[in-house]
Amino acid sequence: MPKPKVFVTRIIPAPGLERVSACCDADIWPAETPPTPGEILARVRGVDGLLCLLTDRIDAAVMDAAGAQLKVISNHAVGVDNIDLAAATARGLPVGNTPGILTDATADMALALLLAAGRRIVAGAHEVRSGGWKTWGPSYMLGADFAGATLGLLGFGRIGQAVARRAAGFGMRITYHDPFVTDPQPGLEAQPVGLERLLRESDFISIHTPLNEATRHLIDAAALAKMKPTAVLVNTARGPIVDQQALYAALKERRIFAAGLDVTDPEPLPLDSPLLELDNLVIVPHIASASWRTRAEMSRMAAENLIAGLKGERLPNCVNPDVYPAQ
Ligand code: DGY
């Protein structure tokens, strides 16, 4: 029997790649940069399965270009905002993702950015290299205190809670705003608060919500205006949750103290972006999940979702379970 045909939109780590290659006739995009929308449309024709990345826009046109034999879309990410889920569900196509496995790595990065932005690590490193470091100074390069400070978590799912556990170790007071989490979390001292209060009272704010129409530009000029002038904002979720123009203005005019971004809008951030002029902003290139074990496991999970879908089995991690008949 011929192996199912799949398109894999990038070379993924070995645990996933080996699984896919063993049981599929796999067309693997060889370049380091993603296929263009046109290239995706061309390469999906006739495939039974698609393993894609968060950099690939998978919409109804892609699904239709693939054809009626397409059985599964597996995203090598936990976030699925790059996929038109309504279109997939309407076509009965299960969509897989990789939840859980990147929780710790992402929470680690959120803490790293809170520390880097709050304690001016990148600006300080620049001082050393540029000759700005003249002496130890009593008021030189002062930054934020963590112990006793309030951390407001926007989103209190797996990653938000993992950040809370880490921040508790720093002696921080934790509050959160999440319309979908109502119960206090066992073993976690964290107080649910309204969005307005979180914005006004937090010393540090870390974003852990999915990107959707309710969260796009959730942090806009009005939200930034409510924050303390000493506030530090970190985003490891999705770039468009923050209105970058408004963030630029708030940081430039020192209306908030600092920010740390793992995600931007667009990605990659163009080199002429005014954000890159700011000395109170730390930006890293969407690497929160980029640890060895995490990426290996993400690739395994993405491959297992793909293979289950090709076999007509329920995906181990499916974001649109409505495609399955009620049990
Ligand atoms: C995801 O999986 O959605 C992350 O953003 C990858 O880093």
Residues whose N, C-alpha, C, O or C-beta is under 5 A from the ligand:
A	BS01	DGY	H76 A77 V78 G79 A237 H286 S289
